[in-house]
C-alpha cells in the first residue's frame, strides 16, 4: 500500500497537468459570462432576430486597449459556428490583434462580440488569418430586443460587432483588427492539434467545458419556426 507521503507527491506532480488547461477553460467561461450579461440587459442587448440569422459568433472578453497617440489592442476569445444540423460547433480559441493611430489616452479593457452574418464571412473566419474591415466587411451592430433595420448596409455586412466597456454597451465598427486561431490554446483544450475549420464545421466534438456556453448561445439564437 502506498504511503500518504507518496500519494501526496503524486498529487503534487500531477497538478501542473490539470492546471495547464485552466486558462483556456476560464476563457470559455468568461465568454459565456460576457454574452449572458449582455443578453440579460433590458433593452440594451443584441437583437435576437439577428442572432437567429448569425452563422457564427465570436466573443472576446477583456480585449486590452492602450497607448498614447499610437494605440493597440489585443485579446483572446472564442469562436463557434452553427452546425449543419442544429446547435453550435465546438469552440475555437481565437486571437484578436490590431492597432490604430489617433488621439488615444490611457488604456483599459473592453468586451467584444461579433456576429458573422453570412457564408462569405464564415469562410473567412475559418481561414488562418483575416482582417476585419479589410477582407471581411464589418459594421457596428444595432442594439435592442429586436430590429427591423433591414437596410442594405446591414444586409451586406459580413460581420456585425458590439463592445461593452464600464457597463456601456453598443455597436462598434472594427476596422484593421485581425483574427486568427490560437492553435496552442486549442491543443490544450482538445488534447491534440486540431484545425480551426474542423472545429467550426462540427467535425470535432465539443468539450464538456464548452457545454454551458453552447447552450446559452442556443437559448438566444434558436431560429423560430415559420
C-alpha positions as CSV (number, residue, x, y, z in Angstrom):
1,X,0.0,0.0,0.0
2,X,1.3,3.4,-0.9
3,X,2.1,5.7,2.0
4,X,0.3,9.0,2.5
5,X,3.5,10.8,1.6
6,X,3.8,9.1,-1.8
7,X,0.2,9.8,-2.7
8,X,0.7,13.4,-1.8
9,X,3.8,13.6,-4.0
10,X,1.9,12.0,-6.9
11,X,-0.8,14.7,-6.5
12,X,1.7,17.5,-6.5
13,X,3.4,16.2,-9.6
14,X,0.1,15.7,-11.4
15,X,-1.2,19.2,-10.5
16,X,0.5,21.1,-13.4
17,X,-1.1,18.7,-15.9
18,X,-4.6,19.7,-14.8
19,X,-3.7,23.3,-14.1
20,X,-2.4,23.7,-17.7
21,X,-6.0,23.6,-19.0
22,X,-7.3,26.2,-16.6
23,X,-6.6,29.4,-18.6
24,X,-8.3,28.0,-21.7
25,X,-11.3,26.7,-19.8
26,X,-11.6,30.0,-18.0
27,X,-11.6,31.8,-21.3
28,X,-14.6,29.8,-22.4
29,X,-16.4,30.5,-19.2
30,X,-15.6,34.2,-19.4
31,X,-17.1,34.3,-23.0
32,X,-20.3,32.8,-21.7
33,X,-20.4,35.3,-18.8
34,X,-20.0,38.3,-21.2
35,X,-22.7,37.0,-23.5
36,X,-25.1,36.2,-20.7
37,X,-24.7,39.7,-19.1
38,X,-25.2,41.5,-22.4
39,X,-28.3,39.5,-23.2
40,X,-29.7,40.0,-19.7
41,X,-29.6,43.8,-20.0
42,X,-33.1,45.1,-20.6
43,X,-33.5,46.9,-24.0
44,X,-29.7,47.1,-24.4
45,X,-28.8,43.8,-25.9
46,X,-28.0,42.1,-29.3
47,X,-31.3,41.9,-31.2
48,X,-32.4,38.3,-31.1
49,X,-33.6,38.3,-34.7
50,X,-30.0,39.0,-35.7
51,X,-28.7,36.2,-33.5
52,X,-31.2,33.8,-35.2
53,X,-29.6,34.7,-38.6
54,X,-26.0,34.6,-37.4
55,X,-23.8,31.9,-39.0
56,X,-21.0,32.3,-36.3
57,X,-20.4,34.1,-33.1
58,X,-17.0,35.5,-31.8
59,X,-16.7,36.6,-28.2
60,X,-13.5,38.3,-26.9
61,X,-13.7,39.1,-23.2
62,X,-11.5,41.8,-21.8
63,X,-9.8,43.0,-25.0
64,X,-6.9,45.1,-23.9
65,X,-6.6,48.6,-25.3
66,X,-4.0,51.2,-24.6
67,X,-1.4,53.6,-25.7
68,X,-0.9,57.4,-26.2
69,X,-1.3,58.7,-29.7
70,X,-0.5,55.2,-31.1
71,X,-2.9,52.7,-29.7
72,X,-3.1,49.0,-29.9
73,X,-5.4,46.2,-28.9
74,X,-5.0,42.5,-28.1
75,X,-7.4,39.9,-26.8
76,X,-8.1,36.2,-26.8
77,X,-11.6,34.8,-27.2
78,X,-13.7,32.0,-28.7
79,X,-15.5,31.5,-32.0
80,X,-18.2,29.0,-32.8
81,X,-20.4,28.4,-35.9
82,X,-23.8,26.8,-36.5
83,X,-23.5,23.1,-37.2
84,X,-25.2,21.7,-40.4
85,X,-27.9,20.0,-38.3
86,X,-28.6,22.0,-35.2
87,X,-26.7,23.7,-32.4
88,X,-23.3,25.3,-32.3
89,X,-19.9,23.8,-33.1
90,X,-17.0,23.1,-30.8
91,X,-15.4,26.4,-30.0
92,X,-12.1,27.5,-31.4
93,X,-9.8,29.9,-29.4
94,X,-9.0,33.0,-31.5
95,X,-6.6,35.9,-31.1
96,X,-7.8,39.4,-31.9
97,X,-5.0,41.8,-32.6
98,X,-4.8,45.2,-34.2
99,X,-3.6,48.8,-33.9
100,X,-4.8,52.3,-34.6
101,X,-3.3,55.7,-34.9
102,X,-5.2,58.6,-33.3
103,X,-5.7,60.5,-30.2
104,X,-6.0,57.9,-27.5
105,X,-5.1,58.4,-23.9
106,X,-4.7,55.7,-21.3
107,X,-5.8,52.1,-21.6
108,X,-8.5,49.8,-20.4
109,X,-10.4,46.6,-21.3
110,X,-13.4,46.1,-23.4
111,X,-15.6,43.1,-24.2
112,X,-16.1,42.4,-27.9
113,X,-18.9,40.4,-29.5
114,X,-19.1,39.7,-33.2
115,X,-21.9,38.1,-35.3
116,X,-20.8,36.6,-38.6
117,X,-23.9,37.1,-40.7
118,X,-23.3,35.2,-43.9
119,X,-21.5,32.3,-45.5
120,X,-18.8,34.5,-47.0
121,X,-17.9,35.9,-43.6
122,X,-18.0,32.4,-42.1
123,X,-15.5,31.1,-44.8
124,X,-13.1,34.0,-43.9
125,X,-13.4,33.2,-40.2
126,X,-12.1,29.7,-41.0
127,X,-9.0,31.0,-42.7
128,X,-5.7,31.1,-40.9
129,X,-5.9,34.9,-40.5
130,X,-8.1,37.7,-41.8
131,X,-8.5,41.4,-41.3
132,X,-11.9,42.7,-40.1
133,X,-13.0,45.6,-42.3
134,X,-10.4,44.5,-44.8
135,X,-11.1,41.1,-46.3
136,X,-14.3,41.0,-44.3
137,X,-16.8,43.8,-44.5
138,X,-17.9,44.9,-41.0
139,X,-20.2,47.5,-39.4
140,X,-21.5,48.4,-35.9
141,X,-24.4,46.3,-34.8
142,X,-27.7,47.7,-33.7
143,X,-28.9,47.3,-30.1
144,X,-32.3,46.4,-28.7
145,X,-34.6,43.4,-28.2
146,X,-35.3,43.2,-31.9
147,X,-34.6,45.2,-35.0
148,X,-36.4,46.0,-38.2
149,X,-33.3,47.6,-39.6
150,X,-33.2,45.6,-42.8
151,X,-31.1,48.2,-44.5
152,X,-28.9,47.5,-47.5
153,X,-25.8,48.1,-45.4
154,X,-26.9,45.7,-42.6
155,X,-27.8,43.0,-45.1
156,X,-24.4,43.4,-46.9
157,X,-22.3,43.3,-43.7
158,X,-20.4,40.1,-43.2
159,X,-19.7,40.9,-39.6
160,X,-21.7,43.0,-37.0
161,X,-19.9,44.0,-33.9
162,X,-20.6,45.3,-30.4
163,X,-18.5,46.4,-27.5
164,X,-19.0,46.8,-23.7
165,X,-16.8,48.9,-21.5
166,X,-17.5,50.0,-18.0
167,X,-21.1,48.9,-18.3
168,X,-21.8,50.8,-21.5
169,X,-22.9,48.5,-24.4
170,X,-23.3,49.5,-28.1
171,X,-22.4,48.8,-31.7
172,X,-18.8,49.4,-32.7
173,X,-17.1,49.4,-36.1
174,X,-14.0,47.3,-36.0
175,X,-11.5,48.0,-38.8
176,X,-8.0,46.9,-39.2
177,X,-8.1,44.3,-36.4
178,X,-7.1,40.7,-37.3
179,X,-8.5,37.4,-36.2
180,X,-6.5,34.2,-36.2
181,X,-6.8,30.8,-34.4
182,X,-4.8,30.2,-31.2
183,X,-3.5,26.8,-32.1
184,X,-1.6,26.3,-28.9
185,X,-4.7,27.0,-26.8
186,X,-6.9,24.7,-29.0
187,X,-4.3,21.9,-28.5
188,X,-4.5,22.4,-24.7
189,X,-8.3,22.2,-24.8
190,X,-8.7,19.2,-27.2
191,X,-5.5,17.3,-26.2
192,X,-4.3,17.3,-29.8
193,X,-3.6,19.5,-32.7
194,X,-6.9,20.5,-34.3
195,X,-7.7,22.6,-37.4
196,X,-10.0,25.6,-36.8
197,X,-12.1,24.7,-39.8
198,X,-12.7,21.2,-38.5
199,X,-13.8,22.7,-35.2
200,X,-16.2,25.3,-36.7
201,X,-17.7,22.9,-39.2
202,X,-18.7,20.4,-36.5
203,X,-16.2,17.7,-37.3
204,X,-14.8,17.8,-33.7
205,X,-16.9,17.0,-30.7
206,X,-17.3,19.9,-28.3
207,X,-15.5,19.5,-24.9
208,X,-17.5,19.3,-21.7
209,X,-16.1,22.7,-20.7
210,X,-17.9,24.4,-23.5
211,X,-21.4,22.8,-22.9
212,X,-22.8,25.7,-20.9
213,X,-21.6,28.3,-23.4
214,X,-23.1,26.5,-26.4
215,X,-26.4,26.0,-24.5
216,X,-26.5,29.7,-23.7
217,X,-25.9,30.7,-27.4
218,X,-28.6,28.2,-28.4
219,X,-31.1,29.7,-26.0
220,X,-30.8,33.2,-27.5
221,X,-30.2,32.3,-31.2
222,X,-32.7,29.5,-31.7
223,X,-34.4,30.0,-35.1
224,X,-38.1,30.4,-34.8
225,X,-40.3,28.1,-37.0
226,X,-42.3,30.0,-39.5
